[in-house]
Amino acid sequence: MHINKVEICGVNTSKLPVLTNKEMRSLFGRIHQGDLSAREEFIQGNLRLVLSVIQRFNNRGEHVDDLFQVGCIGLIKAIDNFDLSHNVKFSTYAVPMIIGEIRRYLRDNNSIRVSRSLRDTAYKALQVRDQLINKKSKEPNISEIAKELKIPREEVVFALDAIQDPISLFEPIYHDSGDAIFVMDQVKDEKSEDETWLEGIALREALRKLSDREKHILTLRFFEGRTQMEVADEIGISQAQVSRLEKTALKHMRKHI
């Protein structure tokens, strides 16, 4: 994704206009009166905002022209829903709308498929979230969103989790003196060391209960990764005999673990 390219979707980004807050408020008055030329001028004057937002997604492998077009859809939605009476800067309101539109695009085009009903629930939850932020000027919690949607809280959590963008275990999350800390460094092994230690003791005790031949077969099969045919050739018996001895040995071990 070449984010520094000058022309995106036929638009020369180096020559994009920038509107002052006063100019935007004036244009909004005309937009609300149905002036299409004012709407077009307002969109053109905020394309730099879209350009700045899509830079956050420059590591997704998506074509910059596609992201720019999707970001413009988010910008237009922000224009259609913005209310001057809230005394909030347009950019403050528009950026989350543009980000949300791009994220929806990325989720819908993700190789990890999520059911349509689950996505619909998640998008409704996000819409309600935006509405509650506009209404109360603060981030709502999951319970408030669930109450508005009249569905269980767990359904909201499950739906929102389902549309989260997957990340690589090798995604850097922190840099300390040049040494990156990756996601995998923060993933905890749910199996405790004490539990692993006890399992090791139980396994060794169970192995001691076996005959020398059974121990030898299991060592070759599960510790050295040999096939039954390779084990049969090494100890001079048939593959069927190896299979039978292996099953018997495992059955005996289960009694002692």
Residue frames as qw, qx, qy, qz and C-alpha x, y, z in Angstrom:
[[0.000, 0.888, 0.460, 0.000, 0.00, 0.00, 0.00],
 [0.465, 0.184, 0.013, 0.866, 1.67, 3.19, -1.21],
 [0.167, -0.800, -0.507, 0.275, 0.21, 5.79, 1.13],
 [0.252, -0.602, 0.104, 0.751, 2.58, 8.51, -0.10],
 [0.345, 0.331, 0.635, 0.607, 1.36, 8.42, -3.70],
 [0.042, 0.161, 0.037, -0.985, 0.16, 11.85, -4.85],
 [0.519, 0.012, -0.341, -0.784, -2.84, 10.78, -6.94],
 [0.167, 0.096, 0.941, -0.277, -5.49, 8.61, -5.30],
 [0.318, 0.583, 0.741, -0.102, -8.68, 7.72, -7.17],
 [0.349, 0.629, 0.386, 0.577, -7.89, 10.49, -9.66],
 [0.266, -0.952, -0.134, -0.068, -7.55, 13.07, -6.87],
 [0.516, 0.494, -0.344, 0.610, -4.32, 15.05, -6.61],
 [0.624, -0.636, -0.415, 0.185, -3.84, 14.89, -2.85],
 [0.508, -0.122, -0.107, 0.846, -1.10, 17.50, -2.90],
 [0.031, -0.221, -0.195, -0.955, -3.62, 20.13, -3.98],
 [0.324, -0.581, -0.744, -0.057, -6.52, 19.28, -1.66],
 [0.106, -0.648, 0.035, -0.754, -8.10, 22.38, -0.10],
 [0.357, -0.232, -0.734, 0.529, -8.34, 22.92, 3.66],
 [0.248, -0.718, -0.374, -0.531, -11.41, 24.59, 5.17],
 [0.016, 0.271, -0.539, 0.798, -11.38, 26.71, 8.29],
 [0.013, -0.350, -0.863, 0.365, -13.90, 25.99, 11.03],
 [0.250, 0.490, 0.196, -0.812, -15.76, 29.19, 10.09],
 [0.355, 0.290, -0.590, -0.665, -15.97, 28.14, 6.45],
 [0.182, -0.104, -0.977, -0.048, -17.27, 24.69, 7.45],
 [0.109, 0.444, 0.678, -0.575, -20.02, 26.14, 9.61],
 [0.326, 0.470, -0.113, -0.812, -21.05, 28.44, 6.78],
 [0.329, 0.182, -0.796, -0.475, -21.14, 25.56, 4.31],
 [0.030, -0.219, -0.948, 0.230, -23.19, 23.44, 6.71],
 [0.293, 0.463, 0.371, -0.750, -25.86, 26.10, 6.77],
 [0.449, 0.428, -0.408, -0.670, -26.11, 25.90, 2.98],
 [0.197, 0.097, -0.966, -0.134, -25.97, 22.09, 3.00],
 [0.136, 0.317, 0.819, -0.459, -28.96, 21.93, 5.33],
 [0.417, 0.547, 0.125, -0.715, -30.83, 24.09, 2.86],
 [0.825, 0.364, 0.433, -0.010, -30.16, 21.55, 0.10],
 [0.281, 0.869, -0.338, -0.226, -27.25, 23.29, -1.63],
 [0.980, 0.089, 0.104, 0.147, -25.44, 20.47, -3.49],
 [0.532, 0.679, -0.243, 0.444, -22.51, 22.66, -4.53],
 [0.310, -0.733, 0.421, -0.434, -21.87, 23.47, -0.86],
 [0.928, -0.237, 0.265, -0.112, -21.98, 19.75, -0.06],
 [0.864, 0.404, -0.049, 0.296, -19.43, 19.02, -2.79],
 [0.206, 0.775, -0.332, 0.497, -17.17, 21.83, -1.57],
 [0.605, -0.612, 0.376, -0.343, -17.41, 20.53, 1.99],
 [0.986, -0.011, 0.151, 0.065, -16.47, 17.00, 0.89],
 [0.677, 0.581, -0.155, 0.424, -13.49, 18.28, -1.11],
 [0.057, -0.786, 0.340, -0.514, -12.38, 20.38, 1.85],
 [0.673, -0.501, 0.453, -0.302, -12.26, 17.33, 4.14],
 [0.927, 0.289, -0.237, -0.013, -10.59, 14.76, 1.90],
 [0.276, 0.587, -0.632, 0.424, -7.32, 15.39, 3.74],
 [0.587, -0.370, 0.497, -0.521, -9.09, 14.05, 6.83],
 [0.971, 0.138, 0.051, -0.187, -9.81, 10.80, 4.97],
 [0.652, 0.576, -0.431, 0.238, -6.20, 10.68, 3.80],
 [0.089, -0.581, 0.636, -0.500, -4.90, 11.01, 7.36],
 [0.789, -0.208, 0.379, -0.437, -7.21, 8.25, 8.62],
 [0.951, 0.272, -0.110, -0.095, -6.29, 5.64, 5.99],
 [0.321, 0.652, -0.625, 0.286, -2.64, 5.91, 7.02],
 [0.548, -0.406, 0.594, -0.427, -3.62, 3.96, 10.15],
 [0.901, 0.128, 0.369, -0.189, -4.38, 0.97, 7.94],
 [0.407, 0.755, -0.463, -0.224, -1.22, 1.00, 5.83],
 [0.109, -0.412, 0.904, -0.030, -0.13, -2.48, 7.02],
 [0.710, 0.165, 0.540, -0.422, -3.27, -4.36, 5.94],
 [0.360, -0.049, 0.802, 0.474, -2.19, -5.04, 2.37],
 [0.376, 0.719, 0.571, -0.124, -5.26, -3.26, 0.97],
 [0.422, 0.411, 0.310, 0.746, -5.05, -1.00, -2.07],
 [0.145, -0.282, -0.284, 0.905, -4.93, 2.65, -1.02],
 [0.247, -0.104, -0.396, -0.878, -7.51, 3.66, -3.65],
 [0.492, -0.401, -0.743, -0.211, -10.04, 1.20, -2.18],
 [0.406, -0.435, -0.565, 0.571, -9.49, 2.44, 1.35],
 [0.048, -0.118, 0.012, 0.992, -9.75, 6.05, 0.21],
 [0.366, -0.258, -0.548, -0.707, -13.11, 5.41, -1.46],
 [0.535, -0.466, -0.702, 0.064, -14.45, 3.61, 1.60],
 [0.333, -0.311, -0.367, 0.811, -13.16, 6.44, 3.82],
 [0.117, -0.078, -0.234, -0.962, -15.04, 8.93, 1.62],
 [0.480, -0.435, -0.667, -0.367, -18.25, 6.99, 2.27],
 [0.501, -0.466, -0.561, 0.467, -17.60, 7.38, 6.00],
 [0.165, -0.131, -0.053, 0.976, -16.99, 11.11, 5.47],
 [0.294, -0.267, -0.465, -0.791, -20.29, 11.52, 3.62],
 [0.545, -0.496, -0.675, -0.037, -22.15, 9.65, 6.38],
 [0.406, -0.352, -0.395, 0.745, -20.54, 11.95, 8.95],
 [0.033, -0.044, -0.171, -0.984, -21.69, 15.01, 6.97],
 [0.433, -0.373, -0.603, -0.558, -25.25, 13.64, 6.77],
 [0.629, -0.523, -0.571, 0.069, -25.44, 12.96, 10.51],
 [0.408, 0.002, -0.334, 0.850, -23.44, 15.86, 11.97],
 [0.216, -0.849, -0.470, -0.108, -25.34, 18.25, 14.22],
 [0.298, 0.556, -0.177, 0.755, -23.91, 21.76, 14.68],
 [0.498, -0.713, -0.026, -0.493, -25.83, 22.22, 17.92],
 [0.906, -0.323, -0.203, 0.183, -23.58, 19.72, 19.73],
 [0.091, -0.950, 0.294, -0.045, -20.73, 22.24, 19.64],
 [0.792, -0.285, 0.466, 0.271, -18.23, 19.57, 18.59],
 [0.067, 0.607, -0.546, -0.574, -15.58, 20.00, 15.89],
 [0.842, 0.352, -0.134, -0.387, -16.54, 18.19, 12.70],
 [0.478, 0.490, -0.726, 0.069, -13.22, 16.34, 12.56],
 [0.250, -0.266, 0.790, -0.492, -13.78, 15.00, 16.09],
 [0.743, 0.193, 0.393, -0.506, -17.10, 13.55, 14.97],
 [0.738, 0.540, -0.255, -0.315, -16.02, 12.44, 11.50],
 [0.149, 0.560, -0.814, 0.037, -12.82, 10.51, 12.28],
 [0.434, -0.079, 0.849, -0.290, -14.58, 7.67, 14.21],
 [0.736, 0.468, 0.259, -0.415, -17.17, 7.46, 11.43],
 [0.530, 0.672, -0.478, -0.195, -14.47, 7.13, 8.76],
 [0.066, -0.422, 0.890, -0.160, -12.53, 4.57, 10.82],
 [0.609, 0.107, 0.666, -0.417, -15.73, 2.59, 11.43],
 [0.744, 0.559, -0.017, -0.365, -16.54, 2.48, 7.73],
 [0.378, 0.619, -0.686, -0.052, -13.03, 1.26, 6.85],
 [0.264, -0.266, 0.880, -0.292, -13.13, -1.39, 9.57],
 [0.741, 0.282, 0.432, -0.430, -16.48, -2.65, 8.31],
 [0.661, 0.632, -0.321, -0.248, -15.01, -2.91, 4.83],
 [0.156, 0.532, -0.825, 0.109, -11.99, -4.84, 6.11],
 [0.485, -0.084, 0.776, -0.395, -14.18, -7.20, 8.16],
 [0.778, 0.417, 0.228, -0.410, -16.53, -7.93, 5.26],
 [0.672, 0.630, -0.383, -0.074, -13.55, -8.71, 3.03],
 [0.324, -0.587, 0.721, -0.174, -11.75, -10.76, 5.67],
 [0.489, 0.203, -0.824, -0.201, -10.84, -14.39, 4.91],
 [0.045, -0.127, -0.883, 0.449, -12.25, -15.30, 8.35],
 [0.302, -0.385, -0.541, -0.683, -15.98, -15.51, 7.75],
 [0.122, 0.133, 0.667, -0.722, -18.51, -14.38, 10.35],
 [0.131, 0.523, 0.834, 0.117, -22.21, -15.18, 9.98],
 [0.011, 0.501, 0.318, 0.805, -24.45, -12.44, 8.58],
 [0.505, -0.736, -0.398, -0.214, -26.69, -12.39, 11.68],
 [0.681, -0.468, -0.184, 0.532, -23.67, -11.99, 13.96],
 [0.369, 0.123, 0.157, 0.908, -22.27, -9.16, 11.83],
 [0.181, -0.646, -0.410, -0.618, -25.67, -7.45, 11.78],
 [0.608, -0.711, -0.339, 0.100, -25.85, -7.58, 15.58],
 [0.617, -0.279, -0.032, 0.735, -22.34, -6.17, 15.85],
 [0.208, 0.313, 0.281, 0.883, -23.04, -3.31, 13.43],
 [0.362, -0.739, -0.414, -0.390, -26.28, -2.44, 15.23],
 [0.668, -0.593, -0.245, 0.377, -24.31, -2.38, 18.49],
 [0.488, -0.057, 0.102, 0.865, -21.76, -0.02, 16.93],
 [0.035, -0.551, -0.384, -0.741, -24.53, 2.24, 15.65],
 [0.536, -0.752, -0.369, -0.103, -26.15, 2.34, 19.08],
 [0.664, -0.360, -0.124, 0.643, -22.74, 3.08, 20.60],
 [0.285, 0.218, 0.204, 0.911, -22.31, 6.08, 18.28],
 [0.279, -0.670, -0.420, -0.545, -25.83, 7.29, 19.08],
 [0.647, -0.673, -0.317, 0.165, -25.23, 7.04, 22.84],
 [0.566, -0.155, -0.018, 0.810, -21.89, 8.87, 22.52],
 [0.071, 0.409, 0.294, 0.861, -23.65, 11.71, 20.66],
 [0.463, -0.684, -0.426, -0.369, -26.45, 11.76, 23.21],
 [0.700, -0.690, -0.144, 0.113, -24.44, 11.49, 26.44],
 [0.249, 0.870, -0.372, 0.204, -20.98, 12.66, 25.27],
 [0.358, -0.557, 0.735, -0.146, -19.34, 9.63, 26.85],
 [0.359, 0.225, -0.876, -0.230, -18.51, 6.03, 25.96],
 [0.802, -0.256, 0.041, -0.538, -21.40, 3.66, 26.84],
 [0.313, -0.347, 0.879, -0.093, -20.78, 0.29, 28.47],
 [0.162, -0.007, -0.918, -0.361, -21.92, -3.04, 27.05],
 [0.044, 0.431, 0.832, -0.348, -24.94, -3.22, 29.35],
 [0.229, 0.579, 0.149, -0.768, -26.25, 0.12, 28.08],
 [0.266, 0.318, -0.641, -0.646, -25.85, -0.98, 24.47],
 [0.107, -0.149, -0.981, -0.066, -27.58, -4.30, 25.19],
 [0.139, 0.500, 0.626, -0.583, -30.46, -2.46, 26.88],
 [0.303, 0.514, -0.163, -0.786, -30.97, -0.25, 23.82],
 [0.333, 0.230, -0.784, -0.470, -30.94, -3.28, 21.51],
 [0.781, -0.165, 0.229, -0.558, -33.14, -5.30, 23.90],
 [0.876, 0.192, -0.442, 0.006, -30.89, -8.34, 23.69],
 [0.827, -0.519, -0.054, 0.210, -28.75, -10.14, 26.33],
 [0.157, -0.897, 0.373, 0.177, -25.43, -8.54, 27.20],
 [0.651, -0.269, 0.659, 0.263, -23.62, -11.76, 26.26],
 [0.659, 0.564, 0.461, 0.188, -24.91, -11.55, 22.68],
 [0.184, 0.979, -0.088, 0.005, -23.45, -8.07, 22.29],
 [0.414, -0.694, 0.564, 0.167, -20.08, -9.18, 23.65],
 [0.721, 0.046, 0.657, 0.216, -20.02, -12.25, 21.41],
 [0.556, 0.759, 0.314, 0.129, -20.98, -10.26, 18.28],
 [0.043, 0.970, -0.238, -0.026, -18.42, -7.52, 18.88],
 [0.552, -0.510, 0.631, 0.193, -15.69, -10.08, 19.57],
 [0.764, 0.291, 0.555, 0.154, -16.53, -11.90, 16.34],
 [0.508, 0.821, 0.158, 0.207, -15.81, -8.88, 14.14],
 [0.366, -0.836, 0.303, 0.275, -12.53, -7.92, 15.78],
 [0.600, 0.694, -0.396, -0.041, -9.64, -7.85, 13.35],
 [0.948, -0.223, -0.004, 0.227, -7.26, -10.78, 13.89],
 [0.054, 0.909, -0.414, 0.009, -3.64, -9.86, 14.60],
 [0.773, 0.333, -0.510, 0.179, -0.44, -11.78, 14.15],
 [0.800, -0.543, -0.136, 0.216, 1.37, -13.26, 17.14],
 [0.656, -0.034, 0.060, 0.752, 4.40, -11.43, 15.78],
 [0.052, 0.855, 0.243, 0.455, 2.68, -8.01, 15.83],
 [0.418, 0.089, -0.424, 0.798, 4.96, -5.62, 17.78],
 [0.320, -0.804, -0.475, -0.162, 3.11, -3.94, 20.66],
 [0.385, -0.913, 0.081, 0.109, 5.96, -2.17, 22.42],
 [0.702, 0.507, -0.249, 0.433, 9.53, -1.11, 21.72],
 [0.593, -0.793, 0.069, 0.117, 12.01, -0.96, 24.58],
 [0.289, -0.721, 0.498, 0.386, 15.41, 0.50, 23.58],
 [0.351, 0.495, -0.629, -0.485, 14.97, -0.88, 20.09],
 [0.017, 0.025, -1.000, 0.003, 13.93, -4.40, 21.20],
 [0.537, -0.170, -0.308, -0.766, 10.36, -5.12, 20.14],
 [0.317, 0.022, 0.851, -0.418, 7.91, -6.93, 22.39],
 [0.328, -0.047, -0.697, -0.636, 5.45, -9.01, 20.36],
 [0.724, -0.263, -0.063, -0.635, 1.92, -10.24, 21.06],
 [0.863, -0.014, -0.505, 0.007, 3.23, -13.78, 21.54],
 [0.349, 0.258, -0.602, 0.670, 5.43, -12.51, 24.38],
 [0.335, -0.203, 0.345, -0.853, 2.28, -11.51, 26.26],
 [0.792, -0.105, -0.388, -0.459, 0.34, -14.75, 25.71],
 [0.402, -0.458, 0.691, -0.389, 0.18, -16.83, 28.85],
 [0.423, 0.050, -0.893, -0.146, 0.28, -20.61, 28.88],
 [0.654, -0.429, -0.051, -0.622, -2.94, -21.58, 30.63],
 [0.915, -0.174, -0.356, 0.075, -1.39, -24.83, 31.89],
 [0.368, -0.873, 0.291, -0.131, 0.46, -24.09, 35.11],
 [0.327, 0.581, -0.733, 0.135, 4.02, -25.27, 35.70],
 [0.430, -0.260, 0.749, -0.433, 2.89, -27.27, 38.74],
 [0.845, 0.257, 0.259, -0.390, 0.32, -29.11, 36.64],
 [0.680, 0.600, -0.415, -0.074, 2.90, -29.90, 33.94],
 [0.012, 0.534, -0.792, 0.296, 5.37, -31.12, 36.57],
 [0.623, -0.082, 0.641, -0.441, 2.77, -33.45, 38.11],
 [0.854, 0.425, 0.007, -0.300, 1.80, -34.82, 34.70],
 [0.448, 0.634, -0.628, 0.052, 5.46, -35.56, 34.01],
 [0.263, -0.360, 0.816, -0.368, 5.77, -37.53, 37.26],
 [0.773, 0.153, 0.438, -0.432, 2.59, -39.50, 36.50],
 [0.753, 0.568, -0.258, -0.210, 3.83, -40.32, 32.99],
 [0.234, 0.569, -0.770, 0.169, 7.20, -41.60, 34.24],
 [0.470, -0.189, 0.745, -0.433, 5.50, -43.73, 36.91],
 [0.837, 0.322, 0.212, -0.388, 3.16, -45.25, 34.31],
 [0.598, 0.623, -0.496, -0.091, 6.09, -46.04, 31.99],
 [0.102, -0.480, 0.829, -0.268, 7.83, -47.93, 34.80],
 [0.713, 0.025, 0.557, -0.425, 4.88, -50.34, 34.92],
 [0.796, 0.515, -0.141, -0.285, 5.50, -51.47, 31.34],
 [0.912, -0.077, 0.264, 0.304, 7.79, -54.22, 30.05],
 [0.355, -0.503, 0.382, 0.690, 11.09, -53.28, 28.44],
 [0.299, 0.251, 0.717, 0.578, 9.73, -54.09, 24.97],
 [0.032, 0.828, 0.555, 0.072, 6.61, -51.93, 25.51],
 [0.260, -0.835, -0.002, 0.486, 8.71, -49.02, 26.78],
 [0.389, -0.248, 0.548, 0.698, 11.04, -49.35, 23.80],
 [0.233, 0.503, 0.712, 0.430, 8.13, -49.32, 21.33],
 [0.072, -0.914, -0.391, 0.082, 6.48, -46.26, 22.90],
 [0.369, -0.671, 0.193, 0.613, 9.82, -44.42, 23.01],
 [0.338, -0.010, 0.640, 0.690, 10.42, -45.05, 19.33],
 [0.114, 0.627, 0.701, 0.320, 6.83, -44.19, 18.37],
 [0.146, -0.912, -0.374, -0.084, 6.08, -41.09, 20.46],
 [0.418, -0.801, 0.123, 0.410, 9.44, -39.64, 21.48],
 [0.372, -0.331, 0.576, 0.648, 11.38, -40.30, 18.28],
 [0.491, 0.534, -0.015, -0.688, 8.44, -40.04, 15.87],
 [0.050, -0.205, 0.905, 0.369, 8.97, -43.42, 14.12],
 [0.704, 0.029, -0.286, -0.650, 6.21, -45.13, 12.14],
 [0.855, -0.213, 0.395, -0.261, 4.95, -48.56, 13.16],
 [0.905, 0.410, -0.075, 0.083, 6.64, -50.07, 10.10],
 [0.315, 0.718, -0.486, 0.387, 9.99, -48.49, 11.06],
 [0.508, -0.515, 0.553, -0.414, 9.64, -49.81, 14.62],
 [0.964, 0.063, 0.193, -0.169, 8.78, -53.27, 13.29],
 [0.747, 0.565, -0.277, 0.217, 11.92, -53.32, 11.12],
 [0.036, 0.717, -0.541, 0.439, 14.14, -52.22, 14.01],
 [0.502, -0.385, 0.659, -0.408, 13.02, -54.77, 16.58],
 [0.128, 0.211, -0.935, -0.256, 12.35, -57.60, 14.11],
 [0.296, 0.356, 0.834, -0.300, 8.60, -58.17, 14.43],
 [0.179, 0.511, 0.664, 0.515, 5.60, -57.49, 12.17],
 [0.086, -0.278, -0.017, -0.956, 3.80, -54.14, 11.92],
 [0.630, -0.459, -0.438, -0.447, 0.63, -55.84, 13.23],
 [0.713, -0.322, -0.497, 0.377, 2.51, -56.99, 16.34],
 [0.272, 0.076, -0.198, 0.939, 3.84, -53.46, 16.92],
 [0.348, -0.392, -0.241, -0.817, 0.31, -52.09, 16.64],
 [0.736, -0.442, -0.490, -0.153, -1.03, -54.66, 19.12],
 [0.636, -0.207, -0.416, 0.617, 1.81, -54.11, 21.64],
 [0.098, 0.226, -0.043, 0.968, 1.43, -50.33, 21.35],
 [0.510, -0.469, -0.316, -0.648, -2.32, -50.45, 22.08],
 [0.774, -0.390, -0.483, 0.122, -1.78, -52.79, 25.03],
 [0.507, -0.040, -0.314, 0.802, 0.97, -50.56, 26.46],
 [0.113, -0.322, -0.057, -0.938, -1.17, -47.41, 26.16],
 [0.658, -0.475, -0.425, -0.400, -4.09, -49.20, 27.79],
 [0.729, -0.308, -0.458, 0.405, -1.89, -50.20, 30.73],
 [0.311, 0.119, -0.175, 0.927, -0.54, -46.67, 31.08],
 [0.322, -0.482, -0.248, -0.776, -4.04, -45.17, 31.25],
 [0.721, -0.491, -0.488, -0.031, -4.72, -47.28, 34.33],
 [0.658, -0.328, -0.284, 0.616, -1.83, -45.63, 36.17],
 [0.189, 0.174, 0.058, 0.965, -2.34, -41.98, 35.08]]
